[in-house]
Amino acid sequence: MKKGTYLSEIRQGAAFEKSVFALKDVRLRGDDSGSRRATLTLCDRTGACAAVRWNISEDEFAQLQAARLVTVTGVLKAGDSKYPSQIRIDTFVAHAEMPADSSPYLPPLPDDQAAIEARFHRLVRSVANAHLSQLLQNCFATEARWPEFRTAVAATTNHHAYRGGLLRHTVEVAELCREVCRVYPALRHDLLIAGALLHDCGKLFERNQEGRSGEFTALGVLEGHLVSGAFYVGAQAQHIPGFPTGLLQALRHLILSHHDRAEWGSPVAPALPEAVVLAKCDQISAQTTLYLEVATGAIPGLVSVRRGDHEICLADLGLDRLDLGGIPEDDRLKETVADALSLGDLTVTLLPLRGLVAAGDGERGSEALLETGERIATTRPPGGADYLTQVVGDSMIGAGIHEGDRAYVRCQEIPSPGDIVIAFVPGNGVVIKRFGTTAEGSFLFSENPDTDTYPPIPIAEGTRIQGVVTRVERDLTRR
């Protein structure tokens, strides 16, 4: 099948012949005179364009509804400030199957797709709770789900309505939630981040994610993605032994309430603080993206444009000609500290201080190292560091690590024997120990020569190395 002309090659007012496109959003419309027309969107790898077939018969409309591709002869009619440009379809031939090589007919993934995927997987790894971590693996790591999720659209219009848009929206929402955790450390980080990563998973069932990308499925019409997503997560949790009932109820509530209000599609309103944060972060991602996309593609000279309930200002206020980017926080701190201490080229950075890590039996350590909201001005050690955490307990005094010390931690999942590591141990929480191997396997060792209270901890299922300690710092004025 020959592709013919690409959408990007068609000029306004120009006719084209026998060019093949994917299609979606096929709708039958009529007026009081009895005239009927089909409206649809034509797509290929260079973009998408609205199209109309006037005076369409019932048989022709049925062909378009069933088609995956369509060969079109027509004209691109110019748009104006009220109506966008659209293709007038003069003749068409519908094709029910997509060829093996569908690349000419599908929009490409964004240029930064690999970076977005890396950010997503980093967020998944940040969830330390063993049950939630396994649930995320079950939901996203399967061969059937991940390829579909990474390329899915988030919507047909409004925001993130392109291949890969659902993944980007999910990452934006989860990263916004993570920032809120830094301001409000009382929030349950793992519940909130897992909810953010899963909040729109129901869109895989709500919308067609293949040739007719973004169109509603029957399940999407009957349930919607909030309900489908909650059912899907519940079904996956059943495969995880001992998944706490209350945790599943809370997670499903986050999914069901993330549209915030009944009139916006939520069957329940947010009733947990994490649900409130998720709903607001979802709105921030969706609405900010909508405004930015409208502004980027607007016709010059417009004062405003309306999208749904939003009146978006497009007037030239001269803001783009002003330097309004601010000074990065790290740069401000570097200038302040260097000037105050006369240290010239000293490289100072801000590292986040996370919760308590247990040098003991783990009872005093939090299950996940949550952000405290505090950031420490310091220099990174030669081994690097991504965050600091405060030690409680005495099991590592033989290694020179005492209660109250601050440990600099570099995120790293695979340590070398002899490394001092931060690890999540099911039943113990997050601990600081020496990693080592013996003939019997890998273990986490305590180092307190004055007691044998702390036996070696075997690296078992659910144990996760979160980082390697690169420096320990002590406040000598502390009593």
LINHUPE-V719069 format. One record per backbone hydrogen bond with DSSP energy under -1.0 kcal/mol. CO is the residue of the C=O (numbers start at 1). NH is the residue of the N-H. If there is no record, write none. Layout:
BEGIN
co=(CO:CO)
nh=(NH:NH)
END
This chain:
BEGIN
co=(3:6:7:11:14:16:19:21:22:24:27:29:31:35:36:37:38:39:40:41:42:43:44:47:49:50:51:52:53:57:58:59:60:61:62:69:70:71:72:73:73:74:75:76:77:83:86:87:88:91:93:95:95:100:102:104:110:112:113:114:115:116:117:118:119:120:121:122:124:129:130:131:132:133:134:135:136:137:142:145:146:152:157:160:160:162:164:165:166:167:168:169:170:171:172:173:174:175:176:177:178:179:180:184:187:188:189:190:191:192:193:194:195:198:200:201:202:202:203:206:208:212:215:217:218:219:219:224:225:226:227:228:229:230:231:232:233:234:236:237:240:244:245:246:247:248:249:250:251:252:253:257:259:261:261:262:272:273:274:275:276:277:278:279:280:281:282:283:284:285:286:287:288:289:290:291:292:293:299:303:303:305:307:310:312:315:319:322:328:329:330:331:332:333:334:335:336:337:338:338:343:349:351:352:353:355:356:357:358:359:362:366:368:370:374:376:378:381:387:388:389:390:391:392:394:395:396:396:397:402:405:406:407:408:409:409:410:416:419:420:421:422:422:423:424:425:425:429:430:431:433:434:435:436:438:441:442:443:444:445:447:448:457:458:460:464:467:468:471:473:475)
nh=(20:9:10:14:76:74:72:70:43:41:39:37:34:31:56:29:53:27:51:24:49:22:47:44:42:87:40:89:38:61:62:63:64:65:66:95:21:93:19:90:91:16:88:13:86:80:77:52:75:73:71:68:69:102:105:45:113:116:117:118:119:120:121:122:123:124:125:126:127:133:134:135:136:137:138:139:140:141:146:149:150:166:159:154:162:165:168:169:170:171:172:173:174:175:176:177:178:179:180:181:182:183:184:187:189:192:193:194:195:196:197:198:199:201:203:204:205:206:207:217:214:215:208:221:222:223:224:228:229:230:231:232:233:234:235:236:237:238:239:240:243:248:249:250:251:252:253:254:255:256:257:260:261:264:266:265:276:277:278:279:280:281:282:283:284:285:286:287:288:289:290:291:292:293:294:295:296:297:302:314:315:312:310:307:305:317:322:324:332:333:334:335:336:337:338:339:340:341:342:343:346:378:376:388:372:390:366:392:432:395:365:430:370:355:353:351:349:384:409:354:407:357:404:359:397:447:399:401:400:405:391:473:389:470:386:387:468:419:435:469:433:466:467:431:464:428:429:425:358:423:421:445:418:443:441:438:459:436:457:434:398:451:444:460:463:424:422:410:408:406:478)
END
